[in-house]
Amino acid sequence: MILKKPDFLKSPLEHYRSHLEEIFQDKSSVFREKSVKKKLPFVYTIVFPKTEGRPLLSFSYGLSFAPHPDQHNKIELFLQMNSEDMAWAHIVGYLSNQLRGDCPFNTGEIIRIGQKISSESSLNAFVVINPDSTILQERIKDGRKSNGIQLVELLPIYEEEVLTIQRLGLAEFINRLKPNKLNPLREKI
């Protein structure tokens, strides 16, 4: 007989992870980073490895503990990429840890890294977008008394594409990118 921990004993992280595992019907790995900001808890990265039918998925947990005046909801970041390189997974936790409380992560916001994110790709920046999956547009529960967490997606881009986004608009840029959105070796637009 397998015993499960009762819900009332689960931490917010365990609730959040359980909800994501329920959505994706798979087990995840959790990585922990010590907070770079005093008085804030650890940042966690929840990773679902790439499978034949699904890209690598990475979710932050800890960003929602740091308020920002331009942030009206509790948010967490996620990234998806057709790659097995764990650098894509760990960048989500790294950015959450470094920028929480300082960056609102609003849709259309550009985050420049200044170097390649992964050794397999020259992508070196992100644009924050709303998830295109209706499942991920719903709030994720973490057991706290809030009304859940809103996910925003980090879309990897080339830094040179920032001007293209400004010229075309974010919606048109994403539309042109759609067939290759998850390809780490995609061509520049």
N, C-alpha and C positions, 0 to 999 in steps of 0.2 A: 504494500500500500504506500503510495506517495502522498506525503502531506504537503499542502501548500500553505504559505504564510497568509494569515487572514489580512484582509484589506486594511483594517484599522491599525495594523502593526507596520505597514509598508511606509517607506520614506517617500517624499515627493518624487525623487529620482526613480524609485521602483515603480511608482504609479505611471510616470511618464514612459519609462521603458516598456512596461507591460502593454500600455496603450499602443505604442508603436509596433511592438511584436505581434499584437493582435491584428493590426492593420495589414502588416506584411506577411503574416503567417510564417514567421521565421524567427530564429534566435539571433540576438545581437551580441556584440562585444562592447565593453565599456572601458574607456580610457580616462584617466583622471589627471588634471593639471592643477598644481598649486596656484592660487590666485595671485596675480601681480598687483592687485588693488587691495589695500588694507581694509579689513573689516568685511570683506566679501567672501562668500564660500568658494570652494573649489569649482572649477569648470570641468564638465564631463563631456566626452564625445561618445556618442552611441553610433556604432558602425554595423551596417548590414553588408557583408561582403558581396561582391559581384557574383551572380549566378548566370546560368545560361539564358534565363528569361528576364533578368533584372539587372540594372546597373548597380555599381557601388553606391550605397546611400550612407550619408553621414549627417548626424543631427547633434546640435549643441544642447547642453543643459547647464545653465548658470548665468546666461545673459539676462534672463528675465528677473534676476535678483538685483540688478543695478538699474535704478530709474534714470530716465533721461527726459528733460522737459519737452522735447519734440516727439516723444513716444507715448501714444495714447493707450496702447495695449501691451500686455506682457508678450514679448516675442522671443523666439529662438530661431537659429539659423539651420538651414539644411543645404546639402549639396548632393548632386547626383552626377556620376561620370562613368562612362563605359571604360573602366580601367581597373586593374588589380593593384595599382600603386597606392599604398597607404598614405602617401603624401597628400593625396586629395582628401582623405578622411581627416587627417590631423590638422589641416589648415582651418577647418571649421572651428575646432576648439581653440586653436591659437588666436584666430581673429576675435572670437567671443571674449577670450581672456584679455587680450590687449586693448580692445576698443570698447568694452562694455562701460556704460556711463558716459562715454565721450562721443559715441557715434549713434545716431538714432536708427540706422539701418532702414531708412525710408525707401520705398520703391523708386528706382531710378538713380539711387546713390551709387557713385563709383568708388571703389576701394582699390587703390594702386598698391601693389606688393613691391615693385621695384626689382624683382628677380623672378625667374621661372619658378612656378609652384611645384612642378614635378620634373624629374630628369627626362621623362619621355615626351614632354611637350613644351612649347614656348609660350603658352598662355601665362600671363603675368599680372592679371588684374581681375576684378569682379564687378559686376553690376548687380544690384539687389532688385529682384523681381518677385512678383506674386507667384505662388505655385500654380502650375497649369492643371494639376491633378485635383479633382473635386474632393477627393478623400483628404488631401493635405491642406485644403482650404478651410476645413472645419477645425475648430479649436481642439487641441490635444489636452487631455486632462492630466494633471500631475498631483492630484490629491489635496492641493492647497485650497483655500476658500475662494480663490479667484474664479472667474468664469472660464478658465482654461488659458492655453497658450496659443498664440497665432504664429504659424511658421512663415518665414520669408526665405526665398531661395537665393543662394549665391550662384550666379551664372558666370563661369569663367570666360574671360575675354582677353584679347590682346590689347595692350595699352593704346596702340594706334587706332583701335576701333572706337575710342571715346569720341573722336570727331565724327565718325560715322553715325554713332548713336545720336549726337547732337543734330546732325544734318537730317537724318531720316526720322528721328523720333524713336523712342524705346519700343513701342508696339510694332512698328514696321521692321525694326532691326531684329526683334525676336521672331517675327514672321519669316523673314529671310533666312534666319539661322535654324529654324525648326528641324529640318531633316538631319542636321549635323550637330545639334545642340549638345549632345552628350559625348561627342567624339573629341578626345584630347589632341588629335592630330589634324583637326579641321583647318581649312584654308581661312584666311582673313576675309572679312566682308568689306 
